Amino acid sequence: MDLSLAGEKRLLKLSELEDLRDDAYESSRLYKEKTKKWHDQHIRNKNFKVGDKVLLFNSRLRLFLGKLKSKWSGPFVILKTTPYGSFELDMDGSKFMVNGHRLKHYLCKEEVGIIKCIMLNPLDPKPPT
């Protein structure tokens, strides 16, 4: 067995392995770029103002500590906003700062309004007497 020939084969295999690894890194980088672009396009900006009522996501709620328990707590009132996306909330006199990603708008009955229903009968030309 020729040792120099075996050494050359081993170097060729190592260079092929490096090429495969470089291709894998490149495809991984491209995949991450595409998924980041898709994610950034599907982010909805939430606009909160001072005085809005919001719900707070409880991220510390574990899986089996109340499966049917809501993960949203509140409503809280926004007292102050910052330019960096954090908000100061108030509930019964306790104030604390929260990241805006953990908030969603709270719609209570007063804000939804009342819907009135009027029955129309297009087949009856005369109004009922």
N, CA and C atoms as an extended XYZ file, in Angstrom:
387
Properties=species:S:1:pos:R:3:atomname:S:1:resname:S:1:resid:I:1 pbc="F F F"
N         0.841       -1.180        0.000 N   MET     1
C         0.000        0.000        0.000 CA  MET     1
C         0.882        1.238        0.000 C   MET     1
N         0.551        2.143       -0.888 N   ASP     2
C         1.329        3.356       -1.028 CA  ASP     2
C         0.824        4.392       -0.034 C   ASP     2
N         1.689        4.834        0.895 N   LEU     3
C         1.268        5.786        1.936 CA  LEU     3
C         1.024        7.181        1.369 C   LEU     3
N         1.768        7.594        0.395 N   SER     4
C         1.571        8.925       -0.184 CA  SER     4
C         0.221        9.008       -0.914 C   SER     4
N        -0.160        7.908       -1.593 N   LEU     5
C        -1.454        7.868       -2.277 CA  LEU     5
C        -2.602        7.901       -1.263 C   LEU     5
N        -2.464        7.185       -0.157 N   ALA     6
C        -3.495        7.191        0.885 CA  ALA     6
C        -3.610        8.585        1.518 C   ALA     6
N        -2.457        9.246        1.687 N   GLY     7
C        -2.468       10.604        2.257 CA  GLY     7
C        -3.186       11.585        1.343 C   GLY     7
N        -2.944       11.464        0.033 N   GLU     8
C        -3.625       12.355       -0.920 CA  GLU     8
C        -5.124       12.115       -0.927 C   GLU     8
N        -5.529       10.820       -0.876 N   LYS     9
C        -6.969       10.509       -0.830 CA  LYS     9
C        -7.616       11.110        0.417 C   LYS     9
N        -6.891       10.997        1.524 N   ARG    10
C        -7.442       11.553        2.769 CA  ARG    10
C        -7.586       13.070        2.676 C   ARG    10
N        -6.617       13.759        2.091 N   LEU    11
C        -6.711       15.211        1.928 CA  LEU    11
C        -7.870       15.584        1.005 C   LEU    11
N        -8.090       14.800       -0.059 N   LEU    12
C        -9.222       15.061       -0.955 CA  LEU    12
C       -10.548       14.894       -0.222 C   LEU    12
N       -10.642       13.829        0.587 N   LYS    13
C       -11.874       13.604        1.361 CA  LYS    13
C       -12.107       14.744        2.352 C   LYS    13
N       -11.040       15.230        2.997 N   LEU    14
C       -11.174       16.339        3.950 CA  LEU    14
C       -11.611       17.622        3.255 C   LEU    14
N       -11.071       17.870        2.047 N   SER    15
C       -11.469       19.090        1.334 CA  SER    15
C       -12.930       18.981        0.865 C   SER    15
N       -13.353       17.769        0.467 N   GLU    16
C       -14.761       17.583        0.098 CA  GLU    16
C       -15.673       17.814        1.305 C   GLU    16
N       -15.217       17.319        2.454 N   LEU    17
C       -15.986       17.502        3.684 CA  LEU    17
C       -16.106       18.987        4.036 C   LEU    17
N       -15.033       19.745        3.870 N   GLU    18
C       -15.081       21.194        4.122 CA  GLU    18
C       -16.036       21.888        3.152 C   GLU    18
N       -16.016       21.459        1.882 N   ASP    19
C       -16.936       22.042        0.906 CA  ASP    19
C       -18.386       21.759        1.285 C   ASP    19
N       -18.679       20.528        1.714 N   LEU    20
C       -20.035       20.197        2.139 CA  LEU    20
C       -20.454       21.027        3.351 C   LEU    20
N       -19.528       21.196        4.296 N   ARG    21
C       -19.825       21.997        5.478 CA  ARG    21
C       -20.082       23.456        5.102 C   ARG    21
N       -19.290       24.005        4.194 N   ASP    22
C       -19.497       25.386        3.748 CA  ASP    22
C       -20.851       25.539        3.057 C   ASP    22
N       -21.228       24.563        2.233 N   ASP    23
C       -22.545       24.597        1.576 CA  ASP    23
C       -23.673       24.550        2.603 C   ASP    23
N       -23.498       23.733        3.642 N   ALA    24
C       -24.522       23.643        4.689 CA  ALA    24
C       -24.649       24.965        5.432 C   ALA    24
N       -23.529       25.612        5.747 N   TYR    25
C       -23.583       26.921        6.406 CA  TYR    25
C       -24.278       27.947        5.524 C   TYR    25
N       -23.979       27.922        4.245 N   GLU    26
C       -24.579       28.880        3.312 CA  GLU    26
C       -26.092       28.667        3.198 C   GLU    26
N       -26.514       27.408        3.079 N   SER    27
C       -27.950       27.151        2.964 CA  SER    27
C       -28.659       27.497        4.271 C   SER    27
N       -28.020       27.270        5.404 N   SER    28
C       -28.600       27.641        6.694 CA  SER    28
C       -28.751       29.160        6.803 C   SER    28
N       -27.740       29.897        6.351 N   ARG    29
C       -27.802       31.366        6.378 CA  ARG    29
C       -28.947       31.873        5.490 C   ARG    29
N       -29.090       31.297        4.285 N   LEU    30
C       -30.165       31.702        3.384 CA  LEU    30
C       -31.537       31.393        3.985 C   LEU    30
N       -31.666       30.221        4.611 N   TYR    31
C       -32.941       29.848        5.245 CA  TYR    31
C       -33.290       30.819        6.358 C   TYR    31
N       -32.313       31.181        7.190 N   LYS    32
C       -32.563       32.131        8.278 CA  LYS    32
C       -32.968       33.497        7.729 C   LYS    32
N       -32.330       33.941        6.657 N   GLU    33
C       -32.695       35.227        6.062 CA  GLU    33
C       -34.131       35.212        5.543 C   GLU    33
N       -34.511       34.123        4.867 N   LYS    34
C       -35.869       34.033        4.318 CA  LYS    34
C       -36.915       33.981        5.418 C   LYS    34
N       -36.662       33.196        6.468 N   THR    35
C       -37.650       33.118        7.554 CA  THR    35
C       -37.737       34.431        8.312 C   THR    35
N       -36.640       35.148        8.485 N   LYS    36
C       -36.679       36.450        9.144 CA  LYS    36
C       -37.470       37.449        8.300 C   LYS    36
N       -37.260       37.426        7.000 N   LYS    37
C       -37.990       38.326        6.112 CA  LYS    37
C       -39.489       38.029        6.176 C   LYS    37
N       -39.867       36.741        6.148 N   TRP    38
C       -41.279       36.361        6.230 CA  TRP    38
C       -41.870       36.788        7.574 C   TRP    38
N       -41.143       36.553        8.653 N   HIS    39
C       -41.628       36.914        9.986 CA  HIS    39
C       -41.811       38.418       10.105 C   HIS    39
N       -40.844       39.188        9.625 N   ASP    40
C       -40.936       40.642        9.713 CA  ASP    40
C       -42.103       41.187        8.897 C   ASP    40
N       -42.453       40.540        7.791 N   GLN    41
C       -43.577       40.997        6.978 CA  GLN    41
C       -44.909       40.731        7.657 C   GLN    41
N       -44.978       39.703        8.515 N   HIS    42
C       -46.242       39.325        9.133 CA  HIS    42
C       -46.414       39.862       10.553 C   HIS    42
N       -45.520       40.716       11.012 N   ILE    43
C       -45.677       41.339       12.324 CA  ILE    43
C       -46.680       42.478       12.195 C   ILE    43
N       -47.664       42.464       13.089 N   ARG    44
C       -48.643       43.548       13.107 CA  ARG    44
C       -48.237       44.554       14.168 C   ARG    44
N       -48.161       45.811       13.777 N   ASN    45
C       -47.824       46.841       14.744 CA  ASN    45
C       -49.047       47.160       15.592 C   ASN    45
N       -48.853       47.212       16.895 N   LYS    46
C       -49.930       47.554       17.805 CA  LYS    46
C       -49.708       48.981       18.267 C   LYS    46
N       -50.733       49.789       18.166 N   ASN    47
C       -50.643       51.170       18.593 CA  ASN    47
C       -51.469       51.350       19.860 C   ASN    47
N       -50.799       51.683       20.949 N   PHE    48
C       -51.474       51.924       22.209 CA  PHE    48
C       -51.308       53.384       22.580 C   PHE    48
N       -52.339       53.948       23.196 N   LYS    49
C       -52.300       55.331       23.663 CA  LYS    49
C       -52.513       55.344       25.166 C   LYS    49
N       -52.189       56.452       25.777 N   VAL    50
C       -52.426       56.624       27.205 CA  VAL    50
C       -53.935       56.594       27.446 C   VAL    50
N       -54.361       55.797       28.407 N   GLY    51
C       -55.773       55.668       28.731 CA  GLY    51
C       -56.429       54.440       28.116 C   GLY    51
N       -55.757       53.764       27.189 N   ASP    52
C       -56.314       52.542       26.592 CA  ASP    52
C       -56.363       51.428       27.631 C   ASP    52
N       -57.359       50.553       27.480 N   LYS    53
C       -57.439       49.363       28.316 CA  LYS    53
C       -56.793       48.215       27.549 C   LYS    53
N       -55.935       47.459       28.235 N   VAL    54
C       -55.206       46.372       27.597 CA  VAL    54
C       -55.236       45.125       28.473 C   VAL    54
N       -54.968       43.984       27.848 N   LEU    55
C       -54.786       42.721       28.555 CA  LEU    55
C       -53.306       42.364       28.519 C   LEU    55
N       -52.829       41.734       29.585 N   LEU    56
C       -51.424       41.377       29.720 CA  LEU    56
C       -51.270       39.863       29.615 C   LEU    56
N       -50.353       39.405       28.764 N   PHE    57
C       -50.097       37.971       28.591 CA  PHE    57
C       -49.281       37.470       29.775 C   PHE    57
N       -49.776       36.416       30.419 N   ASN    58
C       -49.086       35.824       31.564 CA  ASN    58
C       -48.193       34.702       31.061 C   ASN    58
N       -46.918       34.989       30.879 N   SER    59
C       -45.995       34.004       30.311 CA  SER    59
C       -45.530       32.990       31.342 C   SER    59
N       -45.781       33.229       32.616 N   ARG    60
C       -45.326       32.299       33.654 CA  ARG    60
C       -46.334       31.198       33.924 C   ARG    60
N       -47.459       31.224       33.241 N   LEU    61
C       -48.468       30.190       33.416 CA  LEU    61
C       -47.961       28.907       32.766 C   LEU    61
N       -47.848       27.857       33.549 N   ARG    62
C       -47.322       26.603       33.029 CA  ARG    62
C       -48.429       25.756       32.420 C   ARG    62
N       -48.061       24.677       31.777 N   LEU    63
C       -48.988       23.874       30.986 CA  LEU    63
C       -50.104       23.263       31.820 C   LEU    63
N       -49.811       22.637       32.949 N   PHE    64
C       -50.827       21.904       33.683 CA  PHE    64
C       -51.302       22.610       34.949 C   PHE    64
N       -50.981       23.869       35.136 N   LEU    65
C       -51.430       24.590       36.321 CA  LEU    65
C       -52.791       25.218       36.116 C   LEU    65
N       -53.614       24.686       35.338 N   GLY    66
C       -54.911       25.239       35.014 CA  GLY    66
C       -55.013       25.322       33.513 C   GLY    66
N       -55.208       24.180       32.910 N   LYS    67
C       -55.197       24.104       31.455 CA  LYS    67
C       -56.204       25.048       30.824 C   LYS    67
N       -57.367       25.189       31.458 N   LEU    68
C       -58.418       26.004       30.873 CA  LEU    68
C       -58.372       27.447       31.364 C   LEU    68
N       -57.401       27.786       32.171 N   LYS    69
C       -57.268       29.145       32.680 CA  LYS    69
C       -56.734       30.041       31.570 C   LYS    69
N       -57.278       31.237       31.484 N   SER    70
C       -56.848       32.169       30.447 CA  SER    70
C       -55.424       32.629       30.715 C   SER    70
N       -54.659       32.790       29.653 N   LYS    71
C       -53.291       33.265       29.787 CA  LYS    71
C       -53.224       34.791       29.785 C   LYS    71
N       -54.353       35.452       29.639 N   TRP    72
C       -54.414       36.908       29.601 CA  TRP    72
C       -55.025       37.403       30.906 C   TRP    72
N       -54.393       38.376       31.528 N   SER    73
C       -54.922       38.948       32.753 CA  SER    73
C       -55.192       40.428       32.532 C   SER    73
N       -56.101       40.950       33.325 N   GLY    74
C       -56.410       42.366       33.191 CA  GLY    74
C       -57.881       42.619       33.279 C   GLY    74
N       -58.385       43.713       32.899 N   PRO    75
C       -57.771       44.765       32.078 CA  PRO    75
C       -56.933       45.731       32.909 C   PRO    75
N       -55.937       46.292       32.261 N   PHE    76
C       -55.069       47.308       32.833 CA  PHE    76
C       -55.247       48.589       32.035 C   PHE    76
N       -54.883       49.704       32.640 N   VAL    77
C       -54.957       51.010       31.969 CA  VAL    77
C       -53.535       51.495       31.718 C   VAL    77
N       -53.274       51.984       30.516 N   ILE    78
C       -51.942       52.501       30.179 CA  ILE    78
C       -51.800       53.910       30.740 C   ILE    78
N       -50.753       54.097       31.552 N   LEU    79
C       -50.490       55.410       32.141 CA  LEU    79
C       -49.455       56.199       31.362 C   LEU    79
N       -48.441       55.494       30.850 N   LYS    80
C       -47.340       56.184       30.183 CA  LYS    80
C       -46.767       55.290       29.090 C   LYS    80
N       -46.363       55.886       27.991 N   THR    81
C       -45.708       55.149       26.915 CA  THR    81
C       -44.270       55.642       26.772 C   THR    81
N       -43.400       54.771       26.279 N   THR    82
C       -42.021       55.161       26.008 CA  THR    82
C       -41.749       54.961       24.524 C   THR    82
N       -40.768       55.638       23.974 N   PRO    83
C       -40.487       55.475       22.539 CA  PRO    83
C       -39.890       54.114       22.191 C   PRO    83
N       -39.544       53.314       23.181 N   TYR    84
C       -38.885       52.038       22.914 CA  TYR    84
C       -39.834       50.856       23.006 C   TYR    84
N       -41.145       51.093       23.121 N   GLY    85
C       -42.109       50.008       23.095 CA  GLY    85
C       -42.492       49.448       24.443 C   GLY    85
N       -42.132       50.115       25.534 N   SER    86
C       -42.564       49.656       26.844 CA  SER    86
C       -43.646       50.600       27.359 C   SER    86
N       -44.504       50.067       28.230 N   PHE    87
C       -45.644       50.828       28.711 CA  PHE    87
C       -45.753       50.690       30.217 C   PHE    87
N       -46.216       51.780       30.860 N   GLU    88
C       -46.483       51.730       32.296 CA  GLU    88
C       -47.962       51.457       32.476 C   GLU    88
N       -48.277       50.380       33.210 N   LEU    89
C       -49.660       49.965       33.410 CA  LEU    89
C       -50.085       50.237       34.843 C   LEU    89
N       -51.409       50.380       35.031 N   ASP    90
C       -51.962       50.613       36.356 CA  ASP    90
C       -53.156       49.692       36.558 C   ASP    90
N       -53.188       49.013       37.723 N   MET    91
C       -54.354       48.241       38.117 CA  MET    91
C       -54.505       48.382       39.622 C   MET    91
N       -55.552       49.045       40.032 N   ASP    92
C       -55.864       49.262       41.444 CA  ASP    92
C       -54.712       49.911       42.196 C   ASP    92
N       -54.096       50.894       41.589 N   GLY    93
C       -53.039       51.648       42.259 CA  GLY    93
C       -51.643       51.068       42.127 C   GLY    93
N       -51.486       49.864       41.649 N   SER    94
C       -50.142       49.304       41.458 CA  SER    94
C       -49.678       49.607       40.037 C   SER    94
N       -48.490       50.193       39.934 N   LYS    95
C       -47.936       50.587       38.637 CA  LYS    95
C       -46.717       49.741       38.326 C   LYS    95
N       -46.580       49.327       37.064 N   PHE    96
C       -45.418       48.553       36.648 CA  PHE    96
C       -45.218       48.725       35.155 C   PHE    96
N       -43.958       48.480       34.721 N   MET    97
C       -43.584       48.617       33.317 CA  MET    97
C       -43.645       47.248       32.637 C   MET    97
N       -44.084       47.261       31.358 N   VAL    98
C       -44.260       46.024       30.605 CA  VAL    98
C       -43.835       46.259       29.156 C   VAL    98
N       -43.293       45.223       28.528 N   ASN    99
C       -42.968       45.272       27.113 CA  ASN    99
C       -44.265       45.231       26.298 C   ASN    99
N       -44.337       45.988       25.217 N   GLY   100
C       -45.536       46.071       24.399 CA  GLY   100
C       -45.905       44.794       23.682 C   GLY   100
N       -44.952       43.862       23.519 N   HIS   101
C       -45.265       42.599       22.857 CA  HIS   101
C       -46.169       41.717       23.702 C   HIS   101
N       -46.253       41.988       24.995 N   ARG   102
C       -47.083       41.182       25.887 CA  ARG   102
C       -48.485       41.752       26.052 C   ARG   102
N       -48.847       42.778       25.295 N   LEU   103
C       -50.135       43.443       25.453 CA  LEU   103
C       -51.026       43.235       24.235 C   LEU   103
N       -52.337       43.274       24.486 N   LYS   104
C       -53.300       43.350       23.392 CA  LYS   104
C       -54.469       44.211       23.862 C   LYS   104
N       -55.168       44.803       22.904 N   HIS   105
C       -56.282       45.693       23.236 CA  HIS   105
C       -57.395       44.932       23.940 C   HIS   105
N       -58.014       45.606       24.920 N   TYR   106
C       -59.158       45.038       25.623 CA  TYR   106
C       -60.401       45.767       25.134 C   TYR   106
N       -61.343       45.034       24.595 N   LEU   107
C       -62.583       45.626       24.117 CA  LEU   107
C       -63.691       45.256       25.086 C   LEU   107
N       -64.197       46.255       25.792 N   CYS   108
C       -65.283       45.979       26.734 CA  CYS   108
C       -66.616       46.320       26.071 C   CYS   108
N       -67.710       46.021       26.747 N   LYS   109
C       -69.038       46.164       26.162 CA  LYS   109
C       -69.353       47.602       25.776 C   LYS   109
N       -68.859       48.570       26.543 N   GLU   110
C       -69.151       49.969       26.218 CA  GLU   110
C       -68.539       50.385       24.884 C   GLU   110
N       -67.386       49.802       24.553 N   GLU   111
C       -66.695       50.184       23.321 CA  GLU   111
C       -67.264       49.483       22.099 C   GLU   111
N       -67.871       48.323       22.292 N   VAL   112
C       -68.399       47.582       21.152 CA  VAL   112
C       -69.664       48.242       20.629 C   VAL   112
N       -70.542       48.680       21.502 N   GLY   113
C       -71.776       49.345       21.079 CA  GLY   113
C       -72.934       48.379       21.005 C   GLY   113
N       -74.108       48.930       20.754 N   ILE   114
C       -75.329       48.133       20.686 CA  ILE   114
C       -75.764       48.038       19.232 C   ILE   114
N       -76.138       46.845       18.820 N   ILE   115
C       -76.608       46.636       17.454 CA  ILE   115
C       -78.123       46.531       17.498 C   ILE   115
N       -78.780       47.334       16.674 N   LYS   116
C       -80.234       47.289       16.596 CA  LYS   116
C       -80.636       46.452       15.397 C   LYS   116
N       -81.730       45.722       15.552 N   CYS   117
C       -82.199       44.845       14.489 CA  CYS   117
C       -83.548       45.359       13.995 C   CYS   117
N       -83.648       45.573       12.715 N   ILE   118
C       -84.903       45.999       12.098 CA  ILE   118
C       -85.311       44.925       11.115 C   ILE   118
N       -86.513       44.419       11.281 N   MET   119
C       -87.005       43.355       10.396 CA  MET   119
C       -87.619       43.978        9.148 C   MET   119
N       -87.182       43.551        8.001 N   LEU   120
C       -87.717       44.013        6.723 CA  LEU   120
C       -88.309       42.812        5.992 C   LEU   120
N       -89.464       43.002        5.439 N   ASN   121
C       -90.097       41.945        4.670 CA  ASN   121
C       -90.297       42.471        3.250 C   ASN   121
N       -89.451       42.109        2.307 N   PRO   122
C       -89.563       42.651        0.959 CA  PRO   122
C       -90.746       42.093        0.186 C   PRO   122
N       -91.366       41.021        0.629 N   LEU   123
C       -92.486       40.440       -0.096 CA  LEU   123
C       -93.826       41.115        0.234 C   LEU   123
N       -93.923       41.770        1.351 N   ASP   124
C       -95.165       42.426        1.782 CA  ASP   124
C       -95.102       43.912        1.458 C   ASP   124
N       -95.842       44.387        0.416 N   PRO   125
C       -95.776       45.788        0.028 CA  PRO   125
C       -96.481       46.720        1.007 C   PRO   125
N       -97.466       46.225        1.741 N   LYS   126
C       -98.217       47.071        2.671 CA  LYS   126
C       -97.657       46.926        4.082 C   LYS   126
N       -97.536       48.029        4.813 N   PRO   127
C       -97.101       47.931        6.198 CA  PRO   127
C       -98.201       47.293        7.047 C   PRO   127
N       -97.851       46.616        8.095 N   PRO   128
C       -98.872       45.975        8.936 CA  PRO   128
C       -99.681       47.031        9.672 C   PRO   128
N      -100.959       46.739        9.857 N   THR   129
C      -101.835       47.694       10.550 CA  THR   129
C      -102.187       47.244       11.927 C   THR   129
